[in-house]
Structure formats: C-alpha cells, structure tokens
Amino acid sequence: MTVILEGYIKVPLEELEAIKSHLGEHIRNTLKEHGCLEFTVEQDGRELHMLAYNFDIEHKDLLSVLR
C-alpha cells in the first residue's frame, strides 16, 4: 500500500530563515522513517508545503503512521 501525506505550515516572517536552516535535518530524519521513500518541502511565500509520499507500509502499520 502506498500512502501520501501532505501538509503545510504558516511561518512568522521573522522565524522563516531559522526554520529553513533546519529543513535539511528534518528532511533527513523524515527519510529515515520506516517506509518513507521521498519527502519534499517547497516554499510559497511564508508557507512551507511539505509532501511525504510513497510510504510503502503494511496495512497494519497504517494507524501508527497516522497517529
């Protein structure tokens, strides 16, 4: 089963650069999660859009990912 998770955060302008400076670590950690095959972050103004997809997981593991 493939699962696609998508979300975004609105970042206060004064915190945007600080958050962006930690994105590399966040992406690396997300890619280490069980089954995560790809994770992207795109910026649109003050919003950071995050897309984690191609989680190749067993059905029984789906609930633990969604919690």
C-alpha positions in Angstrom: 0.0 0.0 0.0 1.2 3.5 -0.8 0.3 6.4 1.4 0.7 10.1 0.6 0.9 12.7 3.4 0.7 16.4 2.6 0.7 19.4 4.8 1.8 23.0 5.3 2.8 25.4 8.0 2.5 29.2 8.0 5.7 30.6 9.4 6.0 34.0 11.0 8.2 36.1 8.7 10.7 36.7 11.5 11.2 32.9 12.0 11.3 31.8 8.4 15.1 31.8 8.0 15.6 29.9 11.2 13.1 27.3 10.3 14.6 27.0 6.8 18.0 26.5 8.3 16.8 23.3 10.0 14.9 21.8 7.0 17.9 19.7 5.8 17.9 17.9 9.2 14.1 17.5 9.2 14.2 16.0 5.7 16.9 13.6 6.5 15.1 12.4 9.7 11.8 12.0 7.8 13.5 9.9 5.1 14.8 7.6 7.9 11.3 6.8 9.0 10.1 3.3 8.2 8.9 3.1 4.6 9.4 6.8 3.6 10.7 6.9 0.1 10.5 10.6 -0.7 10.0 13.9 1.2 9.9 17.3 -0.3 9.5 20.9 1.0 8.5 23.8 -1.2 8.2 27.4 -0.2 5.3 29.6 -1.2 5.6 33.0 0.4 5.5 32.4 4.2 4.1 28.9 3.8 6.2 25.8 3.7 4.4 23.0 1.8 5.6 19.5 2.9 4.9 16.3 1.0 5.9 12.9 2.2 4.9 10.2 -0.2 5.5 6.7 -1.3 5.3 5.4 2.3 5.5 1.7 1.4 3.8 0.2 4.5 1.8 -2.7 5.6 -1.9 -2.1 6.3 -1.4 -3.0 10.0 1.2 -0.2 10.2 -1.1 2.5 8.7 -2.7 3.5 12.0 0.7 4.1 13.7 1.8 6.4 10.8 -1.4 8.4 11.1 -1.2 8.9 14.9 
